[in-house]
Amino acid sequence: MPPVKHALLSASSASRWLVCTAAPRFEEGLPERTSSYAEEGRLAHSIAELKVQKKSTVMTNRTYNARLKKLQKDPIYDPEMDKTTDTYLDYITELVMGYDCVPTVAVEVQVNFSDYVPEGFGTCDCCIIGGDTLNIVDYKHGKGVPVSAENNAQMRLYALGALAYYFPIVGDTIRTICMSIVQPRLNSITSETIAVEELKAWGDSIKPLAAKAFSGFGEFVPGDHCRFCRGKAQCRARANTCTALEDFKDCVPLGRSPTLVAEYERTGVKPDNTLTDEEIGDLLIRGKLLAKWYADLEEYATTALLAGKPIPGWKLVEGRSNRTFSDMDAAIQAILTAGYDEAMVYDRKPKTLSQLEKLMGKKDFEAAVGGFIIKPPGKPTLAEASDKRETYSPAAADYSGVVPDV
């Protein structure tokens, strides 16, 4: 399991402090929070670690089964964890098979990357080293946010730390590093391969930012990365950015945008009060940030009020509630006793595709019904132009699921 202690400039939060260099010291005085998702992730990591140890070390079946049963007794254990960690193990096994000679496989390797980041350290889920190649594999149990290994600061810091860790053993024989993230619940495995020289150059490039973040004289830079910050609801810089949206109102009415002003000066025709597509695009981005910020404020205020801390002007009230049976089985029996037929009381319907796959396991499920599965295009969803997903094609959607004549 990962150590309880965390570095101020942790690898897992690097994507945040490399942009908002004031974040680490700002968060330092705020209480750490956990969630059911984080606890599930820790348990899944323990199961994954055990499986890799069983595969790569001398461990008896008795020891393995005893440790696995202990983990499975945890109240938050879900059978899905066995399937997702099997995916992780399969990927590591595939990497191991790709080496010319049997490589060294190590799990939960604590590495130090303080040559680049002050007091920087962390834990690699799995390191595979052999010949001139080092593989670093990270398991992500979450399914809410897709994580890519490409240009991933966390993985690159782990790689720098792993190079330092193994240097006394292999010296400078490592030439290539491959970093992979396995996110089974999203059916995602991504990788980045980089030369050691390029990795070290990247490490040198972030030294000034890391030094600034560690010193406490960093700068606040609000953005999407705020969602992972412990102080996201209390950050004044973020509040100033979001409340500055009010100032935008002066730029919109009567066509006061630079584009319309230039058009007015050119033609002499006063623009109307209709928003341009350019303004709508800008407002969508601003409104997205505002919506996230307001949701974080609500969460903070609710937590504070539940803890007995007053939030001036606000209180908690009882929300809407739905009726329910205190004893479902007894209630249904009473209805049947009242003369209603069982067929009228129960609805018979099959489990969902995902539930059936979870029940059978991916391999058995694919073998039994793989030929019946289709994946139609999803509903068109707005995304910023920088999003890596392909642009939605109405024509492709119209022809989805159509089987050509043969």
Beta strands, then each sheet from edge to edge (+ up, - down):
strand 1: 104-112
strand 2: 121-130
strand 3: 133-139
strand 4: 176-183
strand 5: 188-195
sheet 1: 1+ 2- 3+ 4+ 5-
end
